[in-house]
């Protein structure tokens, strides 16, 4: 969900109440494409009901009908807290979350291996450096959970967010 440049001249705002049923249907399909990886168990009917309860403004361009980034984010938040969406077990993590978890895990490994060397060397007296290494060596429970759940079930990591179609602003 990346916002498009704000100064696009080919965009036209359509207030929800003025949009045709066809435009509403196009917008619901677009939202479903954007949010499918976030809510794979949500039916099109439930998504359509949530969309019509939310009543966002639509944006029309040469590419079609869609929502602006802020409305898409708000709809996503409403859906995430809605009883329409059962809690996913295990949760789905985006590619960015998996990347960050792997990075934290790698930093933990490096810090653990560097610590004995630094304690024996001339940098042993640098308390801030040693505190940093200690903190990194401890690890991170959130990163461990993301890695555990995505390694046990690799398809639970969603596609790279850079590959999805951008939202309009």
C-alpha atoms as one frame of an Amber mdcrd trajectory, in Angstrom:
protein
   0.000   0.000   0.000   2.166   2.777  -1.281   0.672   6.217  -1.913   0.923
   7.645  -5.395   2.295  11.155  -5.979  -0.139  13.708  -4.556  -0.122  16.116
  -7.520  -1.538  13.814 -10.160  -3.745  15.742 -12.570  -5.506  12.669 -13.931
  -7.352  11.960 -10.642 -10.945  12.910  -9.978 -12.556  12.586  -6.555 -16.012
  11.025  -6.400 -17.861  11.325  -3.089 -19.236   7.946  -2.007 -22.877   9.067
  -2.224 -22.434  10.271  -5.832 -20.685   7.152  -7.109 -22.615   4.728  -9.282
 -23.115   1.066  -8.294 -20.607   0.163 -11.014 -17.994   2.507  -9.524 -18.653
   1.065  -6.051 -18.158  -2.447  -7.439 -14.886  -1.441  -9.112 -13.673   0.107
  -5.861 -14.584  -3.008  -3.846 -12.677  -5.189  -6.324  -9.668  -2.876  -6.096
  -9.792  -2.954  -2.275 -10.033  -6.752  -2.351  -6.905  -6.922  -4.522  -5.043
  -4.586  -2.170  -6.065  -6.346   1.047  -6.286 -10.003   0.032  -2.886 -10.855
   1.508  -3.828  -9.115   4.766  -7.255 -10.754   5.095  -7.219 -14.000   3.076
 -10.241 -15.433   4.920 -12.474 -12.403   4.348 -15.184 -13.091   1.777 -16.027
 -10.614  -0.950 -19.497 -10.178   0.597 -18.059  -9.265   3.999 -15.530  -6.928
   2.409 -18.269  -5.264   0.368 -20.418  -4.781   3.486 -17.488  -3.238   5.372
 -16.699  -0.995   2.396 -20.278   0.273   2.161 -20.458   0.884   5.913 -17.221
   2.889   5.726 -18.378   4.912   2.670 -15.010   6.237   1.460 -14.608   8.710
  -1.360 -13.493   7.100  -4.610 -10.776   8.284  -6.958 -11.109   7.870 -10.686
  -8.157   7.940 -13.042  -7.304   6.482 -16.424  -6.275   3.319 -14.591  -9.703
   2.891 -12.966 -11.377   3.438  -9.612  -9.567   3.179  -6.305  -9.257   4.763
  -2.838  -6.691   7.163  -1.524  -4.035   5.820   0.812  -5.531   7.284   4.004
  -8.975   5.791   3.366  -7.453   2.429   2.447  -5.418   2.466   5.687  -8.512
   3.388   7.735 -10.571   0.652   6.110  -7.754  -1.806   6.792  -7.711  -0.807
  10.459 -11.487  -1.147  10.716 -11.342  -4.604   9.169  -8.479  -5.682  11.424
 -10.559  -4.847  14.515 -13.787  -6.209  13.075 -15.490  -9.439  14.154 -15.759
 -10.169  10.401 -12.109 -11.189  10.431 -11.206 -14.188  12.577  -7.842 -14.026
  14.274  -5.336 -15.698  12.005  -3.302 -18.470  13.552  -0.468 -18.087  12.869
  -0.657 -14.446  11.837   0.502 -13.384   8.398   3.562 -11.162   8.265   4.501
  -8.941   5.360   7.862  -9.197   3.633   9.148  -6.156   5.518   8.381  -7.765
   8.905  10.175 -10.951   7.849  13.159  -8.941   6.609  13.405  -7.004   9.882
  13.088 -10.189  11.934  15.910 -11.788   9.942  18.022  -8.651  10.394  17.495
  -8.637  14.176  18.319 -12.360  14.288  21.533 -11.777  12.320  22.525  -8.876
  14.594  21.975 -11.129  17.608  24.294 -13.764  16.124  26.991 -11.199  15.302
  26.764  -9.590  18.758  26.988 -12.979  20.469  30.094 -13.919  18.502  31.785
 -10.514  18.944  31.206 -10.234  22.674  33.992 -12.603  23.848  36.486 -10.945
  21.493  35.652  -7.458  22.696  35.697  -8.466  26.360  39.253  -9.785  25.904
  40.454  -6.813  23.835  41.178  -3.138  24.374  37.525  -2.120  23.929  36.416
  -4.014  27.049  36.301  -0.776  29.062  33.740   0.905  26.794  30.594   0.389
  28.813  28.208   1.776  26.163  29.604  -0.532  23.499  29.395  -3.516  25.822
  25.818  -2.570  26.807  24.854  -2.382  23.132  26.332  -5.809  22.449  24.575
  -7.253  25.496  21.245  -5.841  24.338  21.743  -7.202  20.816  22.882 -10.590
  22.103  19.712 -10.991  24.174  17.603 -11.105  21.032  14.041 -10.010  20.458
  10.937 -12.068  21.245   8.895 -10.486  18.448  11.566 -11.227  15.846  11.856
 -14.789  17.119   8.085 -15.282  16.850   7.957 -13.892  13.296  10.837 -16.127
  12.238   9.390 -19.204  13.932   5.973 -18.736  12.365   7.237 -17.932   8.875
   9.909 -20.643   8.826   7.391 -23.279   9.903   4.983 -22.141   7.215   6.771
 -20.091   4.507   3.582 -19.171   2.635   2.493 -17.172   5.706   4.876 -14.399
   4.662   3.085 -12.170   2.168   4.435 -10.833  -1.101   6.890  -8.006  -1.267
   4.923  -4.761  -0.758   6.837  -3.124  -3.616   5.179  -5.568  -6.026   1.611
  -4.528  -5.185  -0.262  -1.801  -7.031   0.056   1.640  -5.457  -2.860   3.376
  -3.796  -3.830   6.837  -4.986  -3.566  10.044  -2.997
